[in-house]
Amino acid sequence: MEYLLIAVIIILLLFIFRRKPANPSVNITVAKAKEHPRFREIEELLEQDKDVHAIKRARELYGLSLVDGKKLVDELKQEKG
């Protein structure tokens, strides 16, 4: 009986204090991204066809997830034509 009570308490504590994702998805628009003072770095990487580096830089500058960083870079590439 005591073990059951301890197990229930542990489960309740885990439920109450469960961790939130470390880096929640952050949506950022291209217009908002362009306001950043170091946005030009991403444009330069895209001009050099360094998409992977541009995604990495976008993630560093804006705190984006990999998926959101790729979406942002894809939108920038599409905007440029």
VOKEMI-192331 format. One line per field, with one value per residue (C-alpha): residue number from 0; residue in three letters; x, y, z. Coordinates in steps of 0.1 Angstrom, whole numbers. Example, Ala and Ser with C-alpha at 12.3 -4.5 7.8 and 13.67 -1.06 7.14 Angstrom:
REM residues 2
num: [0 / 1]
residuo: [ALA / SER]
px: [123 / 137]
py: [-45 / -11]
pz: [78 / 71]
***
This chain:
REM residues 81
num: [0 / 1 / 2 / 3 / 4 / 5 / 6 / 7 / 8 / 9 / 10 / 11 / 12 / 13 / 14 / 15 / 16 / 17 / 18 / 19 / 20 / 21 / 22 / 23 / 24 / 25 / 26 / 27 / 28 / 29 / 30 / 31 / 32 / 33 / 34 / 35 / 36 / 37 / 38 / 39 / 40 / 41 / 42 / 43 / 44 / 45 / 46 / 47 / 48 / 49 / 50 / 51 / 52 / 53 / 54 / 55 / 56 / 57 / 58 / 59 / 60 / 61 / 62 / 63 / 64 / 65 / 66 / 67 / 68 / 69 / 70 / 71 / 72 / 73 / 74 / 75 / 76 / 77 / 78 / 79 / 80]
residuo: [MET / GLU / TYR / LEU / LEU / ILE / ALA / VAL / ILE / ILE / ILE / LEU / LEU / LEU / PHE / ILE / PHE / ARG / ARG / LYS / PRO / ALA / ASN / PRO / SER / VAL / ASN / ILE / THR / VAL / ALA / LYS / ALA / LYS / GLU / HIS / PRO / ARG / PHE / ARG / GLU / ILE / GLU / GLU / LEU / LEU / GLU / GLN / ASP / LYS / ASP / VAL / HIS / ALA / ILE / LYS / ARG / ALA / ARG / GLU / LEU / TYR / GLY / LEU / SER / LEU / VAL / ASP / GLY / LYS / LYS / LEU / VAL / ASP / GLU / LEU / LYS / GLN / GLU / LYS / GLY]
px: [0 / 28 / 45 / 13 / 10 / 46 / 41 / 10 / 28 / 58 / 34 / 16 / 49 / 61 / 28 / 29 / 66 / 69 / 93 / 83 / 102 / 135 / 131 / 94 / 85 / 89 / 73 / 90 / 81 / 105 / 96 / 103 / 136 / 148 / 146 / 175 / 207 / 227 / 201 / 225 / 247 / 219 / 214 / 251 / 251 / 222 / 239 / 268 / 244 / 253 / 217 / 228 / 249 / 221 / 197 / 223 / 228 / 190 / 187 / 215 / 201 / 164 / 164 / 145 / 141 / 156 / 122 / 115 / 149 / 145 / 111 / 125 / 154 / 131 / 108 / 137 / 149 / 114 / 112 / 144 / 133]
py: [0 / 24 / 17 / 25 / 58 / 67 / 58 / 80 / 109 / 106 / 105 / 136 / 154 / 145 / 156 / 189 / 197 / 183 / 203 / 226 / 224 / 242 / 260 / 264 / 271 / 308 / 322 / 352 / 370 / 381 / 417 / 413 / 395 / 423 / 447 / 429 / 449 / 418 / 405 / 414 / 384 / 360 / 378 / 375 / 338 / 333 / 353 / 329 / 299 / 289 / 280 / 257 / 284 / 310 / 287 / 283 / 320 / 327 / 302 / 320 / 355 / 348 / 317 / 296 / 259 / 241 / 239 / 276 / 286 / 267 / 282 / 317 / 311 / 295 / 325 / 348 / 328 / 329 / 366 / 372 / 351]
pz: [0 / 8 / -25 / -43 / -25 / -33 / -69 / -71 / -55 / -79 / -109 / -97 / -92 / -126 / -141 / -123 / -130 / -165 / -186 / -214 / -247 / -245 / -278 / -287 / -323 / -330 / -361 / -376 / -408 / -434 / -427 / -390 / -398 / -420 / -390 / -373 / -376 / -387 / -413 / -441 / -431 / -440 / -474 / -481 / -474 / -497 / -525 / -521 / -524 / -488 / -478 / -449 / -434 / -439 / -420 / -392 / -390 / -389 / -361 / -341 / -347 / -340 / -318 / -343 / -346 / -375 / -393 / -387 / -398 / -430 / -436 / -432 / -455 / -481 / -479 / -484 / -514 / -529 / -524 / -542 / -571]
***
